[in-house]
Amino acid sequence: MDEKTMTQDARRIYLIQELQKEMPEFAKYPIPKKKSEQEEFLRGLFNVRPVHPVSEEFTSVQDAYLKERAAEKGITDAASLPVVPSDARLVLWKGDITTLRCDAVVNAANSSMTGCWRWCHYCIDNAIQTYSGYQTRRDCAEYMENKRKKYGDGYMQPTSLPMLTSAYNLPSKYIVHVVGPIVTPFLTAKHKEQLAACYRNCLNLAEKHGCTNIAFCSISTGVFMFPPEKAAVTAVATVKKWLDEHPDSCMQKVIFNVFSDSQLAIYQELLGR
């Protein structure tokens, strides 16, 4: 099978059928007729697929399908994004981070580090793991396996400690995965410092890999319940301080990525837009 000559519809059907073979519990469900429903069904199958080897054919078709999906949604080049008037090092962008072409995007991960396993969940971890491809979950699983060999079976990724993988089928080059603080029962000074450490440590890791730009999602502001306004204050202050303290860094631009009008308004207020 030549994935290059397959239509996008044929790739999608092929992938669904192969995943149904791998996971017989889903084979009883008929493939939906509508394209949008097929896309959602495939995404759900990607979400729940266990980590195990796949064929070269599956990989080739998956990669071709996901790259075309990004193109269908519309790729945004980080170089084309305007900087904020108050600071030429910063960019504010509302959009789908899985369609952004840049050096690194930040994924708000959970402590298991293998992505969101919930069927078509709305979190950024689910989206990034879905559209980068199975390779990302595989790499994260290998990372955690090595950590558990060293530290024991109970190892979970600590808050604020990032790790890096290839972005595979995303337009970006790398994904920086970091676990943000979980705010419960109420926000504390420790949570704020943990969040600041997320931004500092991600910048340090991206710089180590030669990144000239990085896009941050709004870490911990979803299911981890960090108040969005306070999270944005910490994010902006921490990034500005890091850039001030690293004037010779290869890091030239930091992108604050938001996905809602309410978050956009918060950052506009902070950044003077």
C-alpha positions in Angstrom: 0.0 0.0 0.0 1.4 3.4 -1.0 0.2 6.0 1.5 1.3 8.8 -0.9 -1.3 7.8 -3.5 -4.1 7.1 -0.9 -6.8 9.7 -0.5 -7.2 11.2 3.0 -10.6 9.3 3.3 -8.9 6.0 2.5 -6.1 6.7 5.0 -8.7 7.4 7.7 -10.7 4.2 7.0 -7.5 2.2 6.9 -6.4 3.5 10.3 -9.8 2.9 11.9 -9.9 -0.7 10.6 -6.3 -1.4 11.8 -7.0 0.0 15.2 -10.2 -2.0 15.4 -8.2 -5.1 14.7 -5.7 -4.2 17.4 -8.6 -3.5 19.9 -11.3 -6.0 19.2 -13.6 -4.4 21.8 -14.1 -1.6 19.3 -14.6 -3.8 16.2 -18.3 -4.1 16.9 -18.9 -0.4 16.3 -19.6 0.4 12.6 -17.5 3.0 11.0 -19.5 6.2 10.8 -20.6 7.5 7.4 -19.9 11.2 8.0 -16.3 12.5 7.7 -16.5 14.5 10.9 -17.8 11.5 12.8 -15.0 9.3 11.3 -12.4 11.8 12.4 -13.8 11.8 16.0 -13.9 8.0 16.1 -10.4 7.8 14.9 -9.2 10.3 17.4 -10.9 8.3 20.2 -9.2 5.1 19.0 -5.8 6.9 19.0 -6.5 8.1 22.6 -7.1 4.6 24.0 -4.6 2.7 22.0 -2.1 0.9 24.3 1.6 1.4 23.7 3.0 -1.5 21.6 4.8 -1.9 18.3 3.1 -1.2 15.0 3.9 -2.0 11.4 5.8 0.2 9.0 2.7 0.4 6.9 0.6 1.7 9.7 3.2 4.2 10.6 3.5 5.5 7.1 -0.3 5.9 6.7 -0.7 7.5 10.1 2.1 10.0 9.4 0.6 10.9 6.0 -2.8 11.3 7.5 -1.8 13.4 10.4 0.4 15.7 8.3 -2.5 16.2 5.9 -4.9 16.9 8.9 -2.6 19.7 10.0 -2.6 21.1 6.5 -6.4 20.9 6.3 -6.7 22.8 9.6 -4.3 25.4 8.4 -0.7 25.8 9.6 0.4 29.0 11.2 4.1 29.9 11.0 5.5 31.4 14.2 7.6 33.7 12.2 4.5 35.4 10.8 3.0 36.2 14.2 3.2 39.9 15.3 5.0 40.6 18.6 3.2 42.5 21.3 3.8 46.3 21.3 5.1 46.3 24.8 7.8 43.7 24.3 9.3 42.5 21.0 10.3 39.2 22.6 6.7 38.2 23.2 3.8 37.0 21.0 0.2 36.5 22.0 -1.7 34.1 19.7 -5.1 32.6 19.9 -5.2 29.4 17.9 -4.8 25.6 17.8 -1.2 24.9 19.0 -1.2 21.6 17.1 -1.1 23.7 13.9 1.7 26.0 14.9 5.0 25.7 13.1 7.7 26.7 15.7 10.7 25.1 17.4 8.9 23.8 20.5 5.4 23.6 21.8 4.7 23.0 25.5 2.3 20.2 26.5 0.5 20.4 29.8 1.0 16.7 30.7 0.0 14.6 33.7 2.3 12.7 36.0 2.0 9.4 34.1 3.5 11.3 31.1 1.8 9.0 28.5 -0.9 11.3 27.5 -4.7 11.6 28.1 -6.4 8.2 27.8 -9.9 9.6 27.8 -11.9 9.2 24.6 -11.8 12.5 22.7 -11.2 14.6 25.8 -10.9 18.3 25.3 -7.5 18.8 27.1 -4.3 20.0 25.4 -2.5 16.8 26.3 -5.1 14.8 24.4 -4.9 17.0 21.3 -1.1 17.1 21.2 -0.8 13.3 21.7 -3.4 12.7 19.1 -2.0 14.8 16.3 1.6 14.2 16.9 1.1 10.4 16.5 1.5 7.2 18.5 5.3 7.8 18.5 5.0 10.5 21.2 3.2 8.2 23.6 5.7 5.5 22.9 8.6 7.9 23.6 7.0 9.1 26.8 6.3 5.5 27.9 10.0 4.5 27.3 11.1 7.6 29.3 8.9 6.5 32.2 10.0 2.9 32.0 13.6 4.0 32.3 12.8 6.2 35.3 11.0 3.4 37.0 13.9 1.1 36.5 16.0 3.7 38.3 13.6 5.0 41.0 11.1 2.2 41.4 7.7 1.1 40.1 5.9 3.9 41.9 7.7 6.7 40.0 5.6 9.5 38.7 6.9 12.6 36.9 7.4 15.4 39.4 5.6 18.7 39.0 7.6 21.3 37.0 10.2 18.8 35.6 10.0 18.9 31.8 11.0 16.3 29.3 11.3 16.6 25.5 10.3 14.5 22.6 10.2 15.0 18.8 6.9 16.6 17.7 6.7 14.0 14.9 3.6 14.9 12.9 3.0 18.3 14.4 4.4 21.3 12.4 6.7 22.1 15.3 10.0 20.5 15.9 9.8 19.5 19.6 7.2 18.9 22.3 8.2 19.9 25.8 6.0 17.9 28.3 5.6 19.4 31.8 3.3 18.6 34.7 1.8 21.7 36.2 0.6 22.1 39.7 -2.9 20.8 40.7 -4.7 23.5 42.6 -6.7 21.8 45.4 -8.3 22.8 47.6 -7.2 26.4 47.1 -4.3 28.3 45.5 -1.2 28.6 47.6 2.2 30.2 47.3 3.7 26.8 46.5 1.4 26.3 43.5 2.5 29.7 42.2 6.2 28.8 42.6 5.6 25.4 40.9 4.0 27.1 38.0 6.8 29.6 37.7 9.2 26.7 37.7 7.3 25.1 34.8 8.0 28.1 32.7 11.6 28.5 33.7 12.5 24.8 33.3 10.8 24.6 29.9 12.7 27.6 28.7 16.0 26.1 30.0 15.3 22.7 28.3 14.2 24.3 25.0 17.3 26.5 25.0 19.5 23.5 25.6 18.1 22.0 22.4 18.8 25.2 20.4 15.2 26.4 20.1 14.8 30.0 19.0 11.1 30.1 19.9 8.7 28.3 22.1 4.9 28.3 22.4 3.4 27.9 25.9 -0.2 26.7 26.4 -1.9 28.0 29.6 -0.4 25.4 31.9 -2.6 24.1 34.7 -5.6 26.3 33.9 -7.8 23.5 32.7 -8.6 20.4 34.8 -5.7 21.3 37.1 -7.8 24.3 38.3 -5.2 27.0 38.5 -7.1 30.3 38.2 -6.5 31.7 34.7 -5.8 35.3 35.7 -3.3 34.4 38.4 -1.7 31.8 36.1 -1.2 34.4 33.4 0.4 36.9 35.8 2.9 34.2 36.8 3.5 33.1 33.3 4.2 36.6 31.9 6.4 37.7 34.9 8.4 34.5 34.8 9.0 34.5 31.1 10.1 38.2 31.1 12.4 37.6 34.0 14.0 34.6 32.3 14.5 36.5 29.1 16.0 39.5 31.0 18.4 37.1 32.8 19.5 35.4 29.5 20.2 38.2 27.1 22.5 36.1 25.0 20.1 33.1 24.7 19.2 31.6 21.4 15.6 32.0 22.5 14.3 35.0 20.5 10.5 34.7 20.9 8.1 33.3 23.4 4.6 32.7 22.3 1.7 32.7 24.8 -0.9 30.5 23.1 -4.6 30.8 24.2 -7.7 29.0 22.9 -10.5 31.1 24.3 -11.6 34.7 24.1 -11.6 35.0 27.9 -7.9 33.9 28.1 -7.0 36.2 25.2 -8.5 39.1 27.2 -6.5 38.3 30.3 -3.2 38.3 28.4 -4.1 41.4 26.4 -4.6 43.2 29.7 -1.2 42.0 31.0 0.7 42.7 27.7 -0.9 46.0 26.8 -2.8 44.8 23.7 
